[in-house]
Amino acid sequence: MTRLAPSLPWLLLFISISGLGSGAFHPEASRATHLASGTKKGLAQAIFQVGGNSGQALGPLFVSLYIIHSGIHGLLWFIPVAVLSLGLTGQILPW
């Protein structure tokens, strides 16, 4: 364990807190998928679910491998990606 989660109960608490964020935003994202899907609602929901599960499963692996090769300062390259994502999200926010 790390300094942030010195024991199993702390780790479970932190995992629960992170789940709250997912629980707060997931229903709204699912609704947006439903609204954007047109007549192919099942396909859109399937892509939404598979994409989210794949990202959750593979994301930590890819970020770990990236940090191993680029070092901790390589994470600075994610800032432009975050700004771009924020800009794209801001454009569809009124929708």
N, C-alpha and C positions, 0 to 999 in steps of 0.2 A: 504494500500500500504506500501511498505517498503522504507528504505532510498535510495535504488538503483533506485527505480521507484516511485518518490514522487507524480506523477500524471498520469492520463490516457494517455496523449500524450507520456510521457516517456516510459510507459509500452508498448505501441504500437510500439514505435521505437525499443525497445529491442527485441520484438517479431519479428519484421521485420528483424533485424540483424541476429537473430538465424535462420530465414528462408533462409537467403542467404547461410549459410553453408549447409543446406539440399539441396538447389537448385544446389549448386556447385558439390556435390558429388553424388547425386541421379542418374543422367543420366549415369555416369560411372559405378556405381554399377548395374544398370539395364542392361547395355551392357555386363558386366561380367556374369550376370545371363543368359543372352541370349546365350553367348558363351559356358557356362558350361552346358546348359540344354540338349544338344543333340537333340533328336527328339521330346522331350516333352516340347516345348517352352512355350505353354500356361500354363501348370501345373507349370513350374518353375517360370514364371512371377507371377502367382497367389500366390504361396507360398511366393515369395519375397514381394509382396504387403501386404498380410495378416500379415506376420511376422513383417514388418515395422510398419504397423498401430497398431498392437497389442502392440508392444514394446513402441510406442509413447503414447499409451493410458494407458497402465498398468505400465510402467516404473516409472513415478513419484509417483504413489500410492505405489509401492513396496519399492522404496527408502525411502519414507516418513515413512512407517511402520518399515523399517529396522533401520532408525535413531532413531525412538522413542524407540525401544528396545535395541539398542546397543550404543546410544549416538553418538556424532559427531566424536569421535575417532574411531568408528566402520568403518568409511569410509576408514581407512587405509587398510582394508582388500580388498578393490577394486584395490589397486596398483598391487598386483600380477596378478589379472585378466586382468588389462590393459596391463601389460608387456607381458602376454601370448597372448593376442589379437594382440599386435604389432608384436610379433614373427611370429604368424600364417599369418598375413597379409603380412609381409615381405617375406614370402616364396612364396606367389602367386603373388607378385608384378611384377616379370619379365614376367609372363604370360600375 
